[in-house]
Amino acid sequence: MEPPAEYKELRSKCPVAPGRLFDGSKIWLISRHKELKEVLQDGRFSKVGGARGPQAVRGMITTGTYV
């Protein structure tokens, strides 16, 4: 089974993208293995609200680390 075509576009254009869950919660969608592995191994990221994760990801996007 192939993933939706939108994932291919995200992987090529914006592998770390902001999004929202069904309940309105803000999330970061990580669509490439390399970036996902980095985030999972980095202690600065957390699923706990208010953690530095989104800010750290935002900084990486801004500085071009992930794009």
C-alpha positions as CSV (number, residue, x, y, z in Angstrom):
1,M,0.0,0.0,0.0
2,E,1.4,3.4,-1.0
3,P,1.1,6.5,1.3
4,P,-0.9,9.4,0.1
5,A,0.7,11.6,-2.6
6,E,0.8,14.6,-0.3
7,Y,3.5,12.8,1.8
8,K,5.8,12.7,-1.3
9,E,5.4,16.4,-1.8
10,L,6.0,17.1,1.9
11,R,9.1,14.9,1.9
12,S,10.6,16.9,-1.0
13,K,9.5,20.4,-0.2
14,C,9.0,20.6,3.6
15,P,10.0,17.5,5.6
16,V,9.1,19.2,8.9
17,A,5.7,20.8,8.6
18,P,3.3,22.3,11.1
19,G,-0.1,20.7,11.4
20,R,-3.1,20.2,13.6
21,L,-4.8,17.1,15.0
22,F,-8.5,16.5,15.0
23,D,-8.9,18.2,18.4
24,G,-7.0,21.4,17.2
25,S,-3.7,20.5,18.9
26,K,-0.7,21.9,17.1
27,I,1.8,19.3,15.9
28,W,4.9,18.9,13.7
29,L,4.7,16.4,10.9
30,I,8.0,14.9,10.1
31,S,7.9,13.0,6.8
32,R,11.5,11.9,6.2
33,H,13.4,9.2,8.1
34,K,16.6,11.2,8.6
35,E,14.8,14.1,10.4
36,L,12.6,11.8,12.4
37,K,15.6,9.9,13.7
38,E,17.3,13.1,14.7
39,V,14.2,14.3,16.6
40,L,13.7,10.9,18.4
41,Q,17.3,10.9,19.5
42,D,17.3,14.6,20.7
43,G,16.4,15.0,24.4
44,R,15.1,18.6,23.7
45,F,11.9,17.2,22.1
46,S,8.9,16.1,24.1
47,K,5.2,15.3,23.7
48,V,4.6,17.3,26.9
49,G,2.8,20.6,26.3
50,G,5.1,23.6,26.8
51,A,8.3,21.6,26.1
52,R,10.9,23.2,23.9
53,G,10.2,20.8,21.0
54,P,8.2,23.0,18.6
55,Q,10.5,26.0,19.3
56,A,13.6,23.9,18.6
57,V,12.0,22.5,15.3
58,R,10.9,26.0,14.3
59,G,14.5,27.2,14.8
60,M,15.8,24.3,12.6
61,I,13.4,25.2,9.9
62,T,14.3,28.9,10.1
63,T,18.0,28.2,9.9
64,G,17.6,25.7,7.1
65,T,18.7,22.7,9.0
66,Y,15.8,20.7,7.7
67,V,14.8,22.4,4.5
